[in-house]
Amino acid sequence: METLRLVLLFVHILGYAALLGGLLVQLRSEQKAVNPLMRDGSGTAFLAGLLLVGVLESLGSPDHAKIGVKFAIGLVILVLVMVNLRKPSIPQGLYLGLLALTVANIAVAVFWSPAHA
C-alpha cells in the first residue's frame, strides 16, 4: 500500500507540474488560453488526489481539513479549465486567478504538512 501511495503522490505532483507549466509557458504572451497541458495537468492532479485520499484513508487517519481545502481549490481549478477549454482566449484576470489558485494549492500541500515538522 505504501508503494501505491508513493506512485499516486508522484502522479499528483506531475499533474500540478503540468498545470503550472501550462500556465507559465503563457506568462509573456499577450493572449492567454487554456492549453492541453493545463487540461491534462488539472485532470491528472485532481484524479490522482482523489485516489490518494482513498489510499491514505486505508493507511490511517489523514488530515481531513487539509484534504477539504485542497479538494475545493482543485475542483475550482478543474472546473475553470474545463469550462474555458474551447474558448480561443481567456481574460487576464482568469489567467491570474488560475495561476494564483495553482500556487495556493501547491503551498497548502507544502506548508500544511506534518511530514516537515
Buried (B, 14 or more C-beta within 10 A) or exposed (E): EEEBBEBBBEBBBBBBBBBBEBBEEBEEEEEBBBBEBBBBBBBBBBBBBBBBBEBBEEEEEBEEEBBEBBBEBBEBBBEBBBEBBEEEBBEEEBBEBBBEBBEBBBEBBEEEEEEEE
